[in-house]
Amino acid sequence: MKMNNESGRSMVEMLGVLAIIGVLSIGGIAGYTIAMNRYRANEIIDTAANWPLSV
């Protein structure tokens, strides 16, 4: 009988890591999108508040 002493990661472990990375990436993209929308809204509000001065 031959012993199998292979080392490394199993397919299930690799899929788990890939799933975690995917979830974190989606969260990061969603957070970035929300932050950019807030930035654009604040820019519009700031421009509108200072409109008579900038003309």
N, C-alpha and C positions, 0 to 999 in steps of 0.2 A: 504494500500500500504506500502510495506516494503522498507526502505532506505538502499542502499548498500554503506557502508562507508569503503570499503576495501582500504588499503594503500599498496603501493608497486610499482613495475615497470611493465610497459606493455611489451608485447612480442616485439613490434616494437622498443621500447627503448633498450631492451636487444640485439636485432639483430643489431641495430645501433652501440652499443658499441662493439659488437663482430666484426663487419666489420672494425671499426676503429683500433682495436687491431690487426686484421689480416693484414691490410695495413701497419701499423707500424712495425710489425714483419717481413714482406717481405722486407721492406726497410732496416731494420737492418741486416738481413741475407745477402742481396745484398751488403750492405756497408762493412760488415765483409769479404765477399768473395773477393771483390775488394782490400781491404787493405791487405789481406793475399797474393794475387797474386802479388801485388806491393812489398811486403816484400821479397817474394821468388825471384822475378826478381832482386831486389837489392842485395840479397845475392849472386846470380849467377854472377852478374856483378862485385861485390867486389872480389869474389873468382878468377874470370878470370883476373881482373886487378892486383891482387897480386900473380898470379900463379908462376912466376919465383922465387919469394921470398919464397914461401911455399914448394917448392920441395926439 
